[in-house]
Amino acid sequence: MTAGRPSVNRSSFIRSSRNEAAAGSSPICYCSRRSKSADDDTRPKEMPMSIRLVVTITATPGKGSELAQAYKARCADARKEPGCEQFEIFQGVADPDRLTLLERWTDKAALDTHAKLNSTRPPLRPELRVGNGEREDYEYNRTR
């Protein structure tokens, strides 16, 4: 904490190094959100728009830390994939059984390649999570 400035920590951050072991994957529900239609797109065509994913995952009660560690290894593996700009897992402080996965891919092709790779990996232990989670896709405009 800096003098005169309160420390704000809304979630604990779990980040893995690129040298950690790979983990399996499991399917996640899909929900797309777009703020503009394709016709409203005024960005320069040479500036590709990244794809941002925000995935909310609910762990089985009391299993949040264990699930976060399983995702930590998956994050290290995903960050090695071509087109991956970010792949990080966050664990809630107020509710440690609530995780948020932030992904950013250079383009849809990179995300599609990741999805194909994910389908070949063994799933995470199903007893660690409740339901399929929620996923929202966003176009990430790097010019702002």
Number of C-alpha atoms within 10 A of each C-alpha: 7 6 6 6 7 8 9 7 9 11 16 14 16 15 17 20 12 14 10 13 13 17 19 17 19 14 12 14 12 13 12 10 10 10 8 9 7 8 6 8 9 7 12 9 8 6 10 15 19 21 21 22 23 15 20 20 24 21 23 17 13 12 16 22 18 15 24 26 16 18 26 23 20 24 27 21 20 22 20 13 15 14 19 19 16 17 23 20 24 21 22 17 14 10 13 19 23 24 26 21 19 17 21 23 25 18 17 15 13 18 22 12 13 17 13 11 13 17 13 11 14 11 13 17 12 13 10 19 20 13 12 15 18 15 19 15 17 17 20 17 13 10 8 4
